[in-house]
Amino acid sequence: MPEQIEQPREFTPSTVTQPALHEICPADQEDPAIARQSQQQAVLQNRKTIIEWHQLIGAARLMWNKVSEAELLASEGEEQKLTDIVSSRYVLSHNTANAQVKKFLATEVIAGCFQPAL
């Protein structure tokens, strides 16, 4: 018995499966305008944090006089960067340096002088 060759189907609007709306634009996919706005807010928050950190350089220098102003500026007030610098300059364990940095930053946040970036 000869093998039958399937003839191509004719596609009509009723035979073409349309993707569901959620497949085209999933609900969990963020609107580009919202994403852009979120990104702009993050940039502004980062700038605000850097400006606030620049205002605290003097207090940080009083706390850690072996750390240069350039190093403090470069840390941008980020806990991890600041911990690494303090640990290196004062030959402290990472945990000890981190405890000092956390205490310093917490004191400044409580005083309303600084709000670290999230």
ChimeraX commands (.cxc) that place a marker at each C-alpha (Angstrom):
marker #1 position 0.00,0.00,0.00 radius 0.5
marker #1 position 1.54,3.33,-1.04 radius 0.5
marker #1 position 2.28,5.82,1.70 radius 0.5
marker #1 position -0.07,8.75,1.66 radius 0.5
marker #1 position 1.45,12.18,1.70 radius 0.5
marker #1 position -0.39,14.64,3.86 radius 0.5
marker #1 position -1.49,17.63,1.90 radius 0.5
marker #1 position -0.67,21.04,3.41 radius 0.5
marker #1 position -3.59,22.54,5.23 radius 0.5
marker #1 position -4.96,25.79,4.08 radius 0.5
marker #1 position -4.75,28.42,6.79 radius 0.5
marker #1 position -7.80,30.47,7.28 radius 0.5
marker #1 position -8.49,32.86,10.14 radius 0.5
marker #1 position -10.46,30.14,11.90 radius 0.5
marker #1 position -7.58,27.61,11.75 radius 0.5
marker #1 position -4.79,29.94,12.91 radius 0.5
marker #1 position -4.41,29.92,16.66 radius 0.5
marker #1 position -4.00,33.41,18.03 radius 0.5
marker #1 position -1.78,33.81,21.08 radius 0.5
marker #1 position -3.57,34.81,24.23 radius 0.5
marker #1 position -3.14,38.40,25.37 radius 0.5
marker #1 position -1.02,37.34,28.36 radius 0.5
marker #1 position 1.37,35.58,25.96 radius 0.5
marker #1 position 1.90,38.77,23.98 radius 0.5
marker #1 position 2.17,41.05,27.00 radius 0.5
marker #1 position 2.65,39.01,30.17 radius 0.5
marker #1 position 1.30,40.61,33.32 radius 0.5
marker #1 position 4.68,40.27,35.01 radius 0.5
marker #1 position 6.41,42.19,32.22 radius 0.5
marker #1 position 6.96,45.76,33.33 radius 0.5
marker #1 position 5.73,48.66,31.26 radius 0.5
marker #1 position 8.78,50.39,29.67 radius 0.5
marker #1 position 7.59,53.79,30.92 radius 0.5
marker #1 position 7.37,52.49,34.48 radius 0.5
marker #1 position 10.79,50.83,34.17 radius 0.5
marker #1 position 12.29,54.10,32.90 radius 0.5
marker #1 position 10.69,56.04,35.75 radius 0.5
marker #1 position 12.00,53.51,38.30 radius 0.5
marker #1 position 15.48,53.79,36.81 radius 0.5
marker #1 position 15.36,57.59,36.97 radius 0.5
marker #1 position 14.26,57.45,40.61 radius 0.5
marker #1 position 17.13,55.09,41.40 radius 0.5
marker #1 position 19.62,57.47,39.75 radius 0.5
marker #1 position 18.23,60.44,41.69 radius 0.5
marker #1 position 18.35,58.48,44.96 radius 0.5
marker #1 position 21.95,57.50,44.23 radius 0.5
marker #1 position 22.89,61.15,43.55 radius 0.5
marker #1 position 21.17,62.22,46.78 radius 0.5
marker #1 position 23.04,59.53,48.70 radius 0.5
marker #1 position 26.39,60.63,47.23 radius 0.5
marker #1 position 25.69,64.28,48.09 radius 0.5
marker #1 position 24.74,63.31,51.65 radius 0.5
marker #1 position 27.87,61.16,51.93 radius 0.5
marker #1 position 30.06,64.08,50.79 radius 0.5
marker #1 position 28.63,66.09,53.66 radius 0.5
marker #1 position 29.67,63.38,56.12 radius 0.5
marker #1 position 33.27,63.03,54.99 radius 0.5
marker #1 position 34.44,65.27,57.84 radius 0.5
marker #1 position 32.71,63.13,60.47 radius 0.5
marker #1 position 34.11,59.98,58.87 radius 0.5
marker #1 position 37.61,61.48,58.88 radius 0.5
marker #1 position 37.26,62.20,62.60 radius 0.5
marker #1 position 36.25,58.58,63.14 radius 0.5
marker #1 position 38.96,57.08,60.89 radius 0.5
marker #1 position 41.84,59.56,60.48 radius 0.5
marker #1 position 44.01,56.96,58.72 radius 0.5
marker #1 position 41.52,56.84,55.84 radius 0.5
marker #1 position 42.08,59.52,53.21 radius 0.5
marker #1 position 39.35,61.82,51.99 radius 0.5
marker #1 position 39.77,60.37,48.50 radius 0.5
marker #1 position 39.16,56.85,49.83 radius 0.5
marker #1 position 36.07,58.00,51.70 radius 0.5
marker #1 position 34.74,59.74,48.61 radius 0.5
marker #1 position 35.42,56.65,46.51 radius 0.5
marker #1 position 33.47,54.47,48.96 radius 0.5
marker #1 position 30.35,56.57,48.29 radius 0.5
marker #1 position 29.14,55.66,51.76 radius 0.5
marker #1 position 28.60,52.04,50.77 radius 0.5
marker #1 position 28.94,49.82,53.80 radius 0.5
marker #1 position 30.96,47.07,52.10 radius 0.5
marker #1 position 33.46,49.43,50.45 radius 0.5
marker #1 position 33.90,51.42,53.64 radius 0.5
marker #1 position 34.35,48.23,55.67 radius 0.5
marker #1 position 37.08,47.04,53.32 radius 0.5
marker #1 position 38.90,50.37,53.56 radius 0.5
marker #1 position 38.67,50.57,57.35 radius 0.5
marker #1 position 39.73,46.94,57.71 radius 0.5
marker #1 position 42.76,47.55,55.50 radius 0.5
marker #1 position 43.90,50.85,57.07 radius 0.5
marker #1 position 43.50,49.76,60.68 radius 0.5
marker #1 position 44.43,46.09,60.20 radius 0.5
marker #1 position 41.11,44.99,61.67 radius 0.5
marker #1 position 39.14,41.84,61.03 radius 0.5
marker #1 position 36.34,42.26,58.54 radius 0.5
marker #1 position 33.76,41.75,61.31 radius 0.5
marker #1 position 35.31,44.38,63.60 radius 0.5
marker #1 position 35.58,46.93,60.80 radius 0.5
marker #1 position 32.04,46.18,59.69 radius 0.5
marker #1 position 30.74,46.70,63.23 radius 0.5
marker #1 position 32.43,50.14,63.34 radius 0.5
marker #1 position 31.05,51.10,59.93 radius 0.5
marker #1 position 27.53,49.95,60.81 radius 0.5
marker #1 position 27.63,51.91,64.07 radius 0.5
marker #1 position 28.86,55.04,62.29 radius 0.5
marker #1 position 26.26,54.81,59.51 radius 0.5
marker #1 position 23.46,54.01,61.97 radius 0.5
marker #1 position 24.39,57.04,64.09 radius 0.5
marker #1 position 24.28,59.29,61.01 radius 0.5
marker #1 position 20.96,57.80,59.82 radius 0.5
marker #1 position 19.42,58.32,63.27 radius 0.5
marker #1 position 20.70,61.89,63.27 radius 0.5
marker #1 position 18.99,62.35,59.91 radius 0.5
marker #1 position 22.22,63.20,58.14 radius 0.5
marker #1 position 22.50,60.23,55.85 radius 0.5
marker #1 position 20.25,57.74,54.12 radius 0.5
marker #1 position 22.29,54.97,52.49 radius 0.5
marker #1 position 21.26,53.65,49.09 radius 0.5
marker #1 position 19.24,50.47,49.15 radius 0.5
marker link #1:1,2 radius 0.2
marker link #1:2,3 radius 0.2
marker link #1:3,4 radius 0.2
marker link #1:4,5 radius 0.2
marker link #1:5,6 radius 0.2
marker link #1:6,7 radius 0.2
marker link #1:7,8 radius 0.2
marker link #1:8,9 radius 0.2
marker link #1:9,10 radius 0.2
marker link #1:10,11 radius 0.2
marker link #1:11,12 radius 0.2
marker link #1:12,13 radius 0.2
marker link #1:13,14 radius 0.2
marker link #1:14,15 radius 0.2
marker link #1:15,16 radius 0.2
marker link #1:16,17 radius 0.2
marker link #1:17,18 radius 0.2
marker link #1:18,19 radius 0.2
marker link #1:19,20 radius 0.2
marker link #1:20,21 radius 0.2
marker link #1:21,22 radius 0.2
marker link #1:22,23 radius 0.2
marker link #1:23,24 radius 0.2
marker link #1:24,25 radius 0.2
marker link #1:25,26 radius 0.2
marker link #1:26,27 radius 0.2
marker link #1:27,28 radius 0.2
marker link #1:28,29 radius 0.2
marker link #1:29,30 radius 0.2
marker link #1:30,31 radius 0.2
marker link #1:31,32 radius 0.2
marker link #1:32,33 radius 0.2
marker link #1:33,34 radius 0.2
marker link #1:34,35 radius 0.2
marker link #1:35,36 radius 0.2
marker link #1:36,37 radius 0.2
marker link #1:37,38 radius 0.2
marker link #1:38,39 radius 0.2
marker link #1:39,40 radius 0.2
marker link #1:40,41 radius 0.2
marker link #1:41,42 radius 0.2
marker link #1:42,43 radius 0.2
marker link #1:43,44 radius 0.2
marker link #1:44,45 radius 0.2
marker link #1:45,46 radius 0.2
marker link #1:46,47 radius 0.2
marker link #1:47,48 radius 0.2
marker link #1:48,49 radius 0.2
marker link #1:49,50 radius 0.2
marker link #1:50,51 radius 0.2
marker link #1:51,52 radius 0.2
marker link #1:52,53 radius 0.2
marker link #1:53,54 radius 0.2
marker link #1:54,55 radius 0.2
marker link #1:55,56 radius 0.2
marker link #1:56,57 radius 0.2
marker link #1:57,58 radius 0.2
marker link #1:58,59 radius 0.2
marker link #1:59,60 radius 0.2
marker link #1:60,61 radius 0.2
marker link #1:61,62 radius 0.2
marker link #1:62,63 radius 0.2
marker link #1:63,64 radius 0.2
marker link #1:64,65 radius 0.2
marker link #1:65,66 radius 0.2
marker link #1:66,67 radius 0.2
marker link #1:67,68 radius 0.2
marker link #1:68,69 radius 0.2
marker link #1:69,70 radius 0.2
marker link #1:70,71 radius 0.2
marker link #1:71,72 radius 0.2
marker link #1:72,73 radius 0.2
marker link #1:73,74 radius 0.2
marker link #1:74,75 radius 0.2
marker link #1:75,76 radius 0.2
marker link #1:76,77 radius 0.2
marker link #1:77,78 radius 0.2
marker link #1:78,79 radius 0.2
marker link #1:79,80 radius 0.2
marker link #1:80,81 radius 0.2
marker link #1:81,82 radius 0.2
marker link #1:82,83 radius 0.2
marker link #1:83,84 radius 0.2
marker link #1:84,85 radius 0.2
marker link #1:85,86 radius 0.2
marker link #1:86,87 radius 0.2
marker link #1:87,88 radius 0.2
marker link #1:88,89 radius 0.2
marker link #1:89,90 radius 0.2
marker link #1:90,91 radius 0.2
marker link #1:91,92 radius 0.2
marker link #1:92,93 radius 0.2
marker link #1:93,94 radius 0.2
marker link #1:94,95 radius 0.2
marker link #1:95,96 radius 0.2
marker link #1:96,97 radius 0.2
marker link #1:97,98 radius 0.2
marker link #1:98,99 radius 0.2
marker link #1:99,100 radius 0.2
marker link #1:100,101 radius 0.2
marker link #1:101,102 radius 0.2
marker link #1:102,103 radius 0.2
marker link #1:103,104 radius 0.2
marker link #1:104,105 radius 0.2
marker link #1:105,106 radius 0.2
marker link #1:106,107 radius 0.2
marker link #1:107,108 radius 0.2
marker link #1:108,109 radius 0.2
marker link #1:109,110 radius 0.2
marker link #1:110,111 radius 0.2
marker link #1:111,112 radius 0.2
marker link #1:112,113 radius 0.2
marker link #1:113,114 radius 0.2
marker link #1:114,115 radius 0.2
marker link #1:115,116 radius 0.2
marker link #1:116,117 radius 0.2
marker link #1:117,118 radius 0.2
view
